[in-house]
């Protein structure tokens, strides 16, 4: 999913969530590699930015009206 989104792993984190703040991820992400980030996201679903939309190879993370509109137009 992360690869199909085209985003770096750090962009998959819900930076405004309690789990992110309580876990000190603002500082921890600076020294984590992608594998460690993905493992942290898999271990605690509250760290994951939402919504996540998938359709085939298309993955949209977070909400962007423009991104959703472009995805809709590309499906026509």
PDB file as gemmi writes it, atoms N, CA and C in Angstrom:
CRYST1    1.000    1.000    1.000  90.00  90.00  90.00 P 1                      
ATOM      1  N   UNK A   1       0.825  -1.186   0.000  1.00  0.00           N  
ATOM      2  CA  UNK A   1       0.000   0.000   0.000  1.00  0.00           C  
ATOM      3  C   UNK A   1       0.870   1.251   0.000  1.00  0.00           C  
ATOM      4  N   UNK A   2       1.898   1.246   0.834  1.00  0.00           N  
ATOM      5  CA  UNK A   2       2.770   2.426   0.921  1.00  0.00           C  
ATOM      6  C   UNK A   2       3.435   2.697  -0.419  1.00  0.00           C  
ATOM      7  N   UNK A   3       3.916   1.661  -1.078  1.00  0.00           N  
ATOM      8  CA  UNK A   3       4.569   1.839  -2.375  1.00  0.00           C  
ATOM      9  C   UNK A   3       3.597   2.367  -3.417  1.00  0.00           C  
ATOM     10  N   UNK A   4       2.385   1.836  -3.463  1.00  0.00           N  
ATOM     11  CA  UNK A   4       1.389   2.290  -4.428  1.00  0.00           C  
ATOM     12  C   UNK A   4       0.914   3.711  -4.153  1.00  0.00           C  
ATOM     13  N   UNK A   5       0.986   4.148  -2.910  1.00  0.00           N  
ATOM     14  CA  UNK A   5       0.550   5.512  -2.591  1.00  0.00           C  
ATOM     15  C   UNK A   5       1.524   6.551  -3.137  1.00  0.00           C  
ATOM     16  N   UNK A   6       2.787   6.132  -3.336  1.00  0.00           N  
ATOM     17  CA  UNK A   6       3.797   7.074  -3.792  1.00  0.00           C  
ATOM     18  C   UNK A   6       4.309   7.989  -2.691  1.00  0.00           C  
ATOM     19  N   UNK A   7       3.882   7.728  -1.462  1.00  0.00           N  
ATOM     20  CA  UNK A   7       4.273   8.557  -0.320  1.00  0.00           C  
ATOM     21  C   UNK A   7       5.390   7.900   0.468  1.00  0.00           C  
ATOM     22  N   UNK A   8       6.249   8.721   1.069  1.00  0.00           N  
ATOM     23  CA  UNK A   8       7.211   8.127   2.006  1.00  0.00           C  
ATOM     24  C   UNK A   8       6.450   7.584   3.214  1.00  0.00           C  
ATOM     25  N   UNK A   9       7.001   6.572   3.868  1.00  0.00           N  
ATOM     26  CA  UNK A   9       6.322   5.921   4.992  1.00  0.00           C  
ATOM     27  C   UNK A   9       5.934   6.923   6.081  1.00  0.00           C  
ATOM     28  N   UNK A  10       6.743   7.943   6.315  1.00  0.00           N  
ATOM     29  CA  UNK A  10       6.438   8.899   7.387  1.00  0.00           C  
ATOM     30  C   UNK A  10       5.144   9.678   7.124  1.00  0.00           C  
ATOM     31  N   UNK A  11       4.715   9.751   5.854  1.00  0.00           N  
ATOM     32  CA  UNK A  11       3.481  10.466   5.511  1.00  0.00           C  
ATOM     33  C   UNK A  11       2.229   9.641   5.803  1.00  0.00           C  
ATOM     34  N   UNK A  12       2.404   8.388   6.223  1.00  0.00           N  
ATOM     35  CA  UNK A  12       1.264   7.539   6.556  1.00  0.00           C  
ATOM     36  C   UNK A  12       0.846   7.670   8.018  1.00  0.00           C  
ATOM     37  N   UNK A  13       1.587   8.455   8.782  1.00  0.00           N  
ATOM     38  CA  UNK A  13       1.298   8.620  10.204  1.00  0.00           C  
ATOM     39  C   UNK A  13       0.260   9.706  10.447  1.00  0.00           C  
ATOM     40  N   UNK A  14      -0.657   9.422  11.360  1.00  0.00           N  
ATOM     41  CA  UNK A  14      -1.649  10.392  11.815  1.00  0.00           C  
ATOM     42  C   UNK A  14      -0.968  11.293  12.848  1.00  0.00           C  
ATOM     43  N   UNK A  15      -0.395  12.387  12.387  1.00  0.00           N  
ATOM     44  CA  UNK A  15       0.415  13.242  13.241  1.00  0.00           C  
ATOM     45  C   UNK A  15      -0.400  14.016  14.276  1.00  0.00           C  
ATOM     46  N   UNK A  16      -1.720  14.022  14.128  1.00  0.00           N  
ATOM     47  CA  UNK A  16      -2.535  14.733  15.113  1.00  0.00           C  
ATOM     48  C   UNK A  16      -3.172  13.789  16.135  1.00  0.00           C  
ATOM     49  N   UNK A  17      -2.833  12.522  16.065  1.00  0.00           N  
ATOM     50  CA  UNK A  17      -3.428  11.547  16.970  1.00  0.00           C  
ATOM     51  C   UNK A  17      -2.706  11.426  18.299  1.00  0.00           C  
ATOM     52  N   UNK A  18      -3.432  10.942  19.297  1.00  0.00           N  
ATOM     53  CA  UNK A  18      -2.868  10.745  20.634  1.00  0.00           C  
ATOM     54  C   UNK A  18      -1.740   9.722  20.638  1.00  0.00           C  
ATOM     55  N   UNK A  19      -1.901   8.636  19.881  1.00  0.00           N  
ATOM     56  CA  UNK A  19      -0.879   7.586  19.865  1.00  0.00           C  
ATOM     57  C   UNK A  19       0.437   8.126  19.298  1.00  0.00           C  
ATOM     58  N   UNK A  20       0.350   8.996  18.304  1.00  0.00           N  
ATOM     59  CA  UNK A  20       1.544   9.611  17.705  1.00  0.00           C  
ATOM     60  C   UNK A  20       2.257  10.477  18.740  1.00  0.00           C  
ATOM     61  N   UNK A  21       1.498  11.313  19.417  1.00  0.00           N  
ATOM     62  CA  UNK A  21       2.095  12.207  20.423  1.00  0.00           C  
ATOM     63  C   UNK A  21       2.613  11.420  21.621  1.00  0.00           C  
ATOM     64  N   UNK A  22       1.809  10.487  22.124  1.00  0.00           N  
ATOM     65  CA  UNK A  22       2.204   9.715  23.309  1.00  0.00           C  
ATOM     66  C   UNK A  22       3.439   8.859  23.037  1.00  0.00           C  
ATOM     67  N   UNK A  23       3.582   8.388  21.805  1.00  0.00           N  
ATOM     68  CA  UNK A  23       4.719   7.553  21.461  1.00  0.00           C  
ATOM     69  C   UNK A  23       5.958   8.340  21.072  1.00  0.00           C  
ATOM     70  N   UNK A  24       5.849   9.667  21.068  1.00  0.00           N  
ATOM     71  CA  UNK A  24       6.991  10.502  20.718  1.00  0.00           C  
ATOM     72  C   UNK A  24       7.438  10.341  19.274  1.00  0.00           C  
ATOM     73  N   UNK A  25       6.507  10.033  18.391  1.00  0.00           N  
ATOM     74  CA  UNK A  25       6.875   9.760  17.006  1.00  0.00           C  
ATOM     75  C   UNK A  25       7.356  10.998  16.260  1.00  0.00           C  
ATOM     76  N   UNK A  26       7.000  12.186  16.698  1.00  0.00           N  
ATOM     77  CA  UNK A  26       7.512  13.393  16.061  1.00  0.00           C  
ATOM     78  C   UNK A  26       9.030  13.390  16.029  1.00  0.00           C  
ATOM     79  N   UNK A  27       9.632  12.935  17.102  1.00  0.00           N  
ATOM     80  CA  UNK A  27      11.089  12.860  17.205  1.00  0.00           C  
ATOM     81  C   UNK A  27      11.617  11.510  16.718  1.00  0.00           C  
ATOM     82  N   UNK A  28      10.904  10.447  17.026  1.00  0.00           N  
ATOM     83  CA  UNK A  28      11.375   9.099  16.694  1.00  0.00           C  
ATOM     84  C   UNK A  28      11.477   8.853  15.190  1.00  0.00           C  
ATOM     85  N   UNK A  29      10.566   9.443  14.404  1.00  0.00           N  
ATOM     86  CA  UNK A  29      10.575   9.194  12.964  1.00  0.00           C  
ATOM     87  C   UNK A  29      11.866   9.663  12.306  1.00  0.00           C  
ATOM     88  N   UNK A  30      12.524  10.634  12.904  1.00  0.00           N  
ATOM     89  CA  UNK A  30      13.759  11.175  12.339  1.00  0.00           C  
ATOM     90  C   UNK A  30      14.856  10.119  12.236  1.00  0.00           C  
ATOM     91  N   UNK A  31      14.821   9.130  13.118  1.00  0.00           N  
ATOM     92  CA  UNK A  31      15.872   8.110  13.118  1.00  0.00           C  
ATOM     93  C   UNK A  31      15.371   6.722  12.693  1.00  0.00           C  
ATOM     94  N   UNK A  32      14.122   6.618  12.292  1.00  0.00           N  
ATOM     95  CA  UNK A  32      13.558   5.324  11.894  1.00  0.00           C  
ATOM     96  C   UNK A  32      13.676   5.124  10.388  1.00  0.00           C  
ATOM     97  N   UNK A  33      13.959   3.877   9.975  1.00  0.00           N  
ATOM     98  CA  UNK A  33      13.930   3.579   8.544  1.00  0.00           C  
ATOM     99  C   UNK A  33      12.503   3.169   8.159  1.00  0.00           C  
ATOM    100  N   UNK A  34      12.253   3.018   6.861  1.00  0.00           N  
ATOM    101  CA  UNK A  34      10.905   2.696   6.387  1.00  0.00           C  
ATOM    102  C   UNK A  34      10.361   1.406   6.992  1.00  0.00           C  
ATOM    103  N   UNK A  35      11.203   0.381   7.112  1.00  0.00           N  
ATOM    104  CA  UNK A  35      10.736  -0.891   7.672  1.00  0.00           C  
ATOM    105  C   UNK A  35      10.261  -0.716   9.107  1.00  0.00           C  
ATOM    106  N   UNK A  36      10.982   0.059   9.898  1.00  0.00           N  
ATOM    107  CA  UNK A  36      10.584   0.305  11.290  1.00  0.00           C  
ATOM    108  C   UNK A  36       9.296   1.123  11.350  1.00  0.00           C  
ATOM    109  N   UNK A  37       9.155   2.072  10.434  1.00  0.00           N  
ATOM    110  CA  UNK A  37       7.922   2.874  10.396  1.00  0.00           C  
ATOM    111  C   UNK A  37       6.720   2.002  10.058  1.00  0.00           C  
ATOM    112  N   UNK A  38       6.870   1.160   9.048  1.00  0.00           N  
ATOM    113  CA  UNK A  38       5.772   0.276   8.646  1.00  0.00           C  
ATOM    114  C   UNK A  38       5.429  -0.686   9.785  1.00  0.00           C  
ATOM    115  N   UNK A  39       6.425  -1.184  10.492  1.00  0.00           N  
ATOM    116  CA  UNK A  39       6.184  -2.070  11.633  1.00  0.00           C  
ATOM    117  C   UNK A  39       5.413  -1.338  12.729  1.00  0.00           C  
ATOM    118  N   UNK A  40       5.755  -0.079  12.999  1.00  0.00           N  
ATOM    119  CA  UNK A  40       5.038   0.700  14.017  1.00  0.00           C  
ATOM    120  C   UNK A  40       3.594   0.929  13.597  1.00  0.00           C  
ATOM    121  N   UNK A  41       3.371   1.225  12.321  1.00  0.00           N  
ATOM    122  CA  UNK A  41       2.003   1.426  11.816  1.00  0.00           C  
ATOM    123  C   UNK A  41       1.188   0.138  11.918  1.00  0.00           C  
ATOM    124  N   UNK A  42       1.830  -0.992  11.610  1.00  0.00           N  
ATOM    125  CA  UNK A  42       1.138  -2.282  11.678  1.00  0.00           C  
ATOM    126  C   UNK A  42       0.815  -2.668  13.121  1.00  0.00           C  
ATOM    127  N   UNK A  43       1.652  -2.247  14.053  1.00  0.00           N  
ATOM    128  CA  UNK A  43       1.461  -2.606  15.458  1.00  0.00           C  
ATOM    129  C   UNK A  43       0.368  -1.782  16.133  1.00  0.00           C  
ATOM    130  N   UNK A  44       0.128  -0.570  15.643  1.00  0.00           N  
ATOM    131  CA  UNK A  44      -0.870   0.305  16.278  1.00  0.00           C  
ATOM    132  C   UNK A  44      -1.646   1.053  15.206  1.00  0.00           C  
ATOM    133  N   UNK A  45      -2.847   0.575  14.919  1.00  0.00           N  
ATOM    134  CA  UNK A  45      -3.689   1.178  13.891  1.00  0.00           C  
ATOM    135  C   UNK A  45      -4.037   2.629  14.147  1.00  0.00           C  
ATOM    136  N   UNK A  46      -3.941   3.069  15.405  1.00  0.00           N  
ATOM    137  CA  UNK A  46      -4.235   4.473  15.704  1.00  0.00           C  
ATOM    138  C   UNK A  46      -3.165   5.417  15.160  1.00  0.00           C  
ATOM    139  N   UNK A  47      -2.036   4.891  14.760  1.00  0.00           N  
ATOM    140  CA  UNK A  47      -0.976   5.717  14.180  1.00  0.00           C  
ATOM    141  C   UNK A  47      -1.219   6.020  12.701  1.00  0.00           C  
ATOM    142  N   UNK A  48      -2.119   5.274  12.059  1.00  0.00           N  
ATOM    143  CA  UNK A  48      -2.319   5.369  10.614  1.00  0.00           C  
ATOM    144  C   UNK A  48      -3.229   6.539  10.260  1.00  0.00           C  
ATOM    145  N   UNK A  49      -2.755   7.337   9.294  1.00  0.00           N  
ATOM    146  CA  UNK A  49      -3.551   8.456   8.780  1.00  0.00           C  
ATOM    147  C   UNK A  49      -4.755   7.887   8.037  1.00  0.00           C  
ATOM    148  N   UNK A  50      -5.886   8.522   8.200  1.00  0.00           N  
ATOM    149  CA  UNK A  50      -7.111   8.091   7.546  1.00  0.00           C  
ATOM    150  C   UNK A  50      -7.763   9.280   6.855  1.00  0.00           C  
ATOM    151  N   UNK A  51      -8.633   9.072   5.910  1.00  0.00           N  
ATOM    152  CA  UNK A  51      -9.051   7.793   5.344  1.00  0.00           C  
ATOM    153  C   UNK A  51      -7.996   7.241   4.389  1.00  0.00           C  
ATOM    154  N   UNK A  52      -8.116   5.950   4.129  1.00  0.00           N  
ATOM    155  CA  UNK A  52      -7.297   5.305   3.112  1.00  0.00           C  
ATOM    156  C   UNK A  52      -8.258   4.729   2.083  1.00  0.00           C  
ATOM    157  N   UNK A  53      -8.059   5.129   0.848  1.00  0.00           N  
ATOM    158  CA  UNK A  53      -8.899   4.673  -0.259  1.00  0.00           C  
ATOM    159  C   UNK A  53      -8.016   3.862  -1.199  1.00  0.00           C  
ATOM    160  N   UNK A  54      -8.459   2.664  -1.543  1.00  0.00           N  
ATOM    161  CA  UNK A  54      -7.722   1.841  -2.504  1.00  0.00           C  
ATOM    162  C   UNK A  54      -8.666   1.368  -3.595  1.00  0.00           C  
ATOM    163  N   UNK A  55      -8.158   1.372  -4.801  1.00  0.00           N  
ATOM    164  CA  UNK A  55      -8.884   0.798  -5.940  1.00  0.00           C  
ATOM    165  C   UNK A  55      -7.821   0.312  -6.905  1.00  0.00           C  
ATOM    166  N   UNK A  56      -7.670  -0.988  -6.988  1.00  0.00           N  
ATOM    167  CA  UNK A  56      -6.599  -1.544  -7.797  1.00  0.00           C  
ATOM    168  C   UNK A  56      -5.258  -1.085  -7.248  1.00  0.00           C  
ATOM    169  N   UNK A  57      -4.444  -0.487  -8.109  1.00  0.00           N  
ATOM    170  CA  UNK A  57      -3.129   0.005  -7.679  1.00  0.00           C  
ATOM    171  C   UNK A  57      -3.200   1.409  -7.092  1.00  0.00           C  
ATOM    172  N   UNK A  58      -4.366   2.067  -7.187  1.00  0.00           N  
ATOM    173  CA  UNK A  58      -4.524   3.426  -6.671  1.00  0.00           C  
ATOM    174  C   UNK A  58      -4.689   3.403  -5.154  1.00  0.00           C  
ATOM    175  N   UNK A  59      -3.895   4.202  -4.463  1.00  0.00           N  
ATOM    176  CA  UNK A  59      -4.006   4.345  -3.013  1.00  0.00           C  
ATOM    177  C   UNK A  59      -3.974   5.829  -2.681  1.00  0.00           C  
ATOM    178  N   UNK A  60      -5.007   6.307  -1.996  1.00  0.00           N  
ATOM    179  CA  UNK A  60      -5.057   7.688  -1.518  1.00  0.00           C  
ATOM    180  C   UNK A  60      -5.056   7.651   0.004  1.00  0.00           C  
ATOM    181  N   UNK A  61      -4.180   8.447   0.601  1.00  0.00           N  
ATOM    182  CA  UNK A  61      -4.054   8.479   2.060  1.00  0.00           C  
ATOM    183  C   UNK A  61      -4.374   9.878   2.538  1.00  0.00           C  
ATOM    184  N   UNK A  62      -5.255   9.969   3.546  1.00  0.00           N  
ATOM    185  CA  UNK A  62      -5.698  11.282   4.010  1.00  0.00           C  
ATOM    186  C   UNK A  62      -6.758  11.797   3.057  1.00  0.00           C  
ATOM    187  N   UNK A  63      -7.333  12.947   3.364  1.00  0.00           N  
ATOM    188  CA  UNK A  63      -8.375  13.484   2.490  1.00  0.00           C  
ATOM    189  C   UNK A  63      -7.875  14.708   1.759  1.00  0.00           C  
ATOM    190  N   UNK A  64      -7.987  14.649   0.458  1.00  0.00           N  
ATOM    191  CA  UNK A  64      -7.729  15.789  -0.416  1.00  0.00           C  
ATOM    192  C   UNK A  64      -8.811  15.774  -1.477  1.00  0.00           C  
ATOM    193  N   UNK A  65      -9.671  16.791  -1.467  1.00  0.00           N  
ATOM    194  CA  UNK A  65     -10.766  16.851  -2.433  1.00  0.00           C  
ATOM    195  C   UNK A  65     -10.223  16.771  -3.860  1.00  0.00           C  
ATOM    196  N   UNK A  66      -9.109  17.433  -4.120  1.00  0.00           N  
ATOM    197  CA  UNK A  66      -8.516  17.407  -5.460  1.00  0.00           C  
ATOM    198  C   UNK A  66      -8.078  16.005  -5.851  1.00  0.00           C  
ATOM    199  N   UNK A  67      -7.425  15.305  -4.944  1.00  0.00           N  
ATOM    200  CA  UNK A  67      -6.947  13.948  -5.240  1.00  0.00           C  
ATOM    201  C   UNK A  67      -8.120  13.009  -5.513  1.00  0.00           C  
ATOM    202  N   UNK A  68      -9.183  13.130  -4.733  1.00  0.00           N  
ATOM    203  CA  UNK A  68     -10.349  12.281  -4.940  1.00  0.00           C  
ATOM    204  C   UNK A  68     -11.029  12.621  -6.261  1.00  0.00           C  
ATOM    205  N   UNK A  69     -11.092  13.908  -6.614  1.00  0.00           N  
ATOM    206  CA  UNK A  69     -11.688  14.309  -7.885  1.00  0.00           C  
ATOM    207  C   UNK A  69     -10.864  13.778  -9.051  1.00  0.00           C  
ATOM    208  N   UNK A  70      -9.533  13.869  -8.960  1.00  0.00           N  
ATOM    209  CA  UNK A  70      -8.680  13.340 -10.030  1.00  0.00           C  
ATOM    210  C   UNK A  70      -8.850  11.825 -10.151  1.00  0.00           C  
ATOM    211  N   UNK A  71      -8.962  11.131  -9.032  1.00  0.00           N  
ATOM    212  CA  UNK A  71      -9.137   9.677  -9.050  1.00  0.00           C  
ATOM    213  C   UNK A  71     -10.473   9.315  -9.698  1.00  0.00           C  
ATOM    214  N   UNK A  72     -11.498  10.095  -9.412  1.00  0.00           N  
ATOM    215  CA  UNK A  72     -12.808   9.840  -9.977  1.00  0.00           C  
ATOM    216  C   UNK A  72     -12.776  10.062 -11.478  1.00  0.00           C  
ATOM    217  N   UNK A  73     -12.128  11.135 -11.920  1.00  0.00           N  
ATOM    218  CA  UNK A  73     -12.063  11.420 -13.348  1.00  0.00           C  
ATOM    219  C   UNK A  73     -11.247  10.370 -14.094  1.00  0.00           C  
ATOM    220  N   UNK A  74     -10.203   9.858 -13.461  1.00  0.00           N  
ATOM    221  CA  UNK A  74      -9.383   8.858 -14.137  1.00  0.00           C  
ATOM    222  C   UNK A  74     -10.118   7.530 -14.269  1.00  0.00           C  
ATOM    223  N   UNK A  75     -11.169   7.339 -13.472  1.00  0.00           N  
ATOM    224  CA  UNK A  75     -11.933   6.086 -13.535  1.00  0.00           C  
ATOM    225  C   UNK A  75     -12.964   6.110 -14.665  1.00  0.00           C  
ATOM    226  N   UNK A  76     -13.236   7.293 -15.196  1.00  0.00           N  
ATOM    227  CA  UNK A  76     -14.258   7.396 -16.258  1.00  0.00           C  
ATOM    228  C   UNK A  76     -13.756   6.891 -17.590  1.00  0.00           C  
TER     229      UNK A  76                                                      
END                                                                             
